[in-house]
């Protein structure tokens, strides 16, 4: 098999993207650990729960929304439970399933933590870009996500803030 090597422009773009992928998680984690005592993933789990009706999701649904394995998510939910931020409950619709519920203390934690997290995201990502670049970043991310998530299993997570699309009217 012949390898189609990256040209100079492609390599320059790839190395920059790889650097962002390496540096950004540490920037997000550092601020959240310092200000809230949470990892980025723990905050993400709490945030996903905070955006749902009754602040409750099935464990399997939460795993899909956070792109986590069930063992990893189970470990994180246990840690959050130990801190009184989330709790496991039996699923009333399916006795074999487990729900995860954001406790009132967890809801308070998300509300207290969100402003600092948003400020950090704004400082390190959003404010570095022009409005046109934000639009381009969305398009670029969609193109990459089309390859990484071809069946759209996480689309509900990354499309949840898109403006509603107008439906075509029959003529």
N, C-alpha and C positions, 0 to 999 in steps of 0.2 A: 504494500500500500504506500503510495506516495503522499507525503505530508504537504499540505498547502500551508506553508509558513506565513506568518503574519507579516505584512509589509510595515514600513516604518510608521505610517499613520495609524494603522490598526494596533501595532505594538504600543505606541504612545498612549492610545485610548485605553487599551487593556490594562497596562501597568497602572495607570491612574485609577481606573475602576477598582482594581485589586487593592490598591492602597486605601481607597475609601472603605472598601469592605473590611479591611484589617483595622483601620483606625477608628471608624465610627462606633463600633460596639463598645470599645473601651471608653470613649467619650460619654456615651449614654450611660453605661454602667457606673462610671465614676461619680457622675452627678447624682444619680439615683441612690447609690450606696451612701454617699456623703449626706444628702438631704433627707432621705426617707428610709434608709436601711434596707433597701430593696435592690435586687438585681433588675436589669432591664426585663428579663423574661418574667420574673415575678410580677413586676408592674404590668406587663402586657397581659398576663393571665387575669389580674384584677380588673384591668381596663376592659377586657373582653366581657367579663361578667357584668361590669357596670353598665354596659350598653344594651343589655338584654332585659326583656320583661321579667319582673320579679327578681332580677339579678341572679338568675339561675340558668345553668346549662347542663345537659348530659355530659358526662366525662368524655365520651367519644366525640361529641360535637365540639367541645372545648379543645380537644386534641387536634381536630381538623382545623379549627380557626387559628390555632397558635402554631400549627405545623410541628407539633410535638408528638413523640411516641407516648403511648399510654404509660409505660414505666417512668419516663422522665416527668410527665405531667403529674402522675400520682405522687412522686417524690416532692415536687414543688407544692402541690396542694396540701400534702402533709405538713410541710414547713409553714405554709400560710395558715393552716389550721392550728398549729402549735402557737401561733402568734395571735389567734383569734380573728384573723382577717377573712377566712373562708371556712366553709364546713361542707362535709359530705352528707348527703341525704339520700334515702332510698327514692328511686324514681317511682312516682305513683302510677305511671302508665305501663311500666315494665319492671317487674320485681327483680329481673336479672341485671338491670342497669343502675348506675349510681349518678346522682346529680351533684353538682358543685354549686354552692350558694355563697354569694358575697354577703358577709355579715355586716351589720351596721358599722362596726369598727373598720371593716374593709372598705365600705363605701366612704367613710370619713377619710381613710388613708388615701384613696384615689383622689378625692376632692382636694385634699391638702397637697398631694404630690404633683398633680397635673400642671399647675402653673409653672413650677420650676422645670418640669420636663419639657413643656412647650417652649419655654424661654431658651432652654438648651438646644432643642431642635432648631428653633428659629435662629439662634446665634451661629450655630455650626453648619446649618444646611440652607434653610430658607432665605435668610438675609444675604447669603453669599451669591444669590441668583437674582437675575432680573425677572420680571413677570413672564417675558417670552421664554426664558430658560426654564422656569417652572413648568410651563406648558410643554416644552421640549422634554424635560425630565419625565413628565407623566407619559409622554409618547414613547420615549426610550425604554422606560420601565415596563410599559405594556408590551413592547416588542420582545423584551427579554423574558417577561413572565409568560408570554405565549409559547416560548420554548421550554421554560422550566416547569410550567404548570399547564401542559397542553389540554388536559381534560377540564381545566377550570375548577379543580376541587377546592382551591382557596380563593376563588374569585369573589365570593361573598365578603371575604375579609378585605381584599384590596380594592374592591369596587364600591364599598359601602358609602363613600362620601361623594361619588360621582353625581353630577346633576342629573335629574330625570331626563331620559331621552324622549323626544316627541315620537309618538307612534304615527306611522303613515296612515293617512285617512284614505279609505277607498274612494275612487273617483266615479 
